[in-house]
Amino acid sequence: MQARLEVGARGGGRVQEQERQNHRGSTRESRYSVAMKILVKSAWGSDDPTKSAFAFLHANALVEAGHEAQIFLLGEAVSVMRDPVAAAIVPVGWPPLAEVLRATVGLGIPLHV
């Protein structure tokens, strides 16, 4: 359902603005408050510690914010799931990947390897 709103424009003209409404009649501002479903993909391995941790850090933050997240690893990123590799990865400005992975598992985020 759409409602048309008349808003003033410069020069005395009128501009019509479309505003979408959901089934409850609320406007687009409230539609951004719903939870999203996100698939985070990564192919970064241990050669770039900071980038290899981003998929896990982002998924953790998304779940903590109330969204649904999953992680899909491919290529070199698969190797970071090994305990010795995860223990050796320390991203710049972030906790070690092994610690981040524990949080990811603790949040129940599905991992697709």
N, C-alpha and C positions, 0 to 999 in steps of 0.2 A: 504494500500500500504506500502511496506517495502523497504528500501534501505539498501544495505550492504556497510559498511565502513571498509576499511582496516586500522588497527591501529598497530603500532609497538609493539613488546613484547620483554622482556629481552631475551638475548641469540640468537638474530638474527631471531627468529621465527616470524610468522605473526599470528595475532589473528583477527578473523572477529567479528565485533560488529553489532548487529541488531539495527536499529533506525527506529521507527515507524513514519509514516507521516499521518496526517489527510487529509481530503478531500481538504484542501486549500494548501497542500504541506508543511505546517510548521512541525517542528520536535517536539519531546516529551517535550522539555523544555516549549513550549508555551501551551501545553495541560493542565498544572497545573494552568493556569491563569483563567480557566473557573469557573463559579459559581457552587457550589455543592448544592445538596439537602440533608439535614440532619434531621433525626428524633432523638431527644434527649429524652431518656427514664429515668424516675426516680421512685424509690419506697421508697426514703428516706423521712421520716417525721420529725416532730418537735423534736424527740429525739436526732437528730444530726443536729443542725442548719446549720453548714457549708456545709455538704453534701446535705442537702435539698435545698440549694440555688444554687448549682452548675448547675442544669439543666437550670435554668433561666439565670444565668450569662453566661453560655456557649452559649446558644441560642442567647442572646443579642449580644455577641461579634461576633458570626458568621454572623448575619444579618447586623451588622454594617460594617463587612468586605466584604459585597456584596454577601453573600451566602443566600440560602433559608433554613429556619429552622422551625421545628415544635416541640412542646413539648408534650410528652405522659406521663401522671401521672397514677400510679397504686398503690394499697395498701395504706400504710401510707401516701404517698405523696399527696393523694387526700385531706387530711385534711388541708394542707398548703394553700389551696385556700380559706378557711374561713377567713374573715377579722380579727377576734380576734387572730387567730393562726398566720397569716402572720405578724401581728403587733408585736407579741411576739418573733418572730424569728430574731435573730441578729447573722449572721455568723461571725466567727473570721476573721478580716481583710477585711471585705466587708461591704457595706451599709446594713441597715435593709432590710429584704425580702419584706416588703410592698413597699419600694421605688423601689426595683429591679422589682417587679411585675408591678408597674406603667410604668416603662420603657419598659417592655416586651409587655404590652398592647399597649403602644404608638408606638412601632415598628411594630405592626400588626402581631405579631407572633401567629399562631394558637395554641390553647391549647386543648388537648384531655384529658378529665378527665373520 
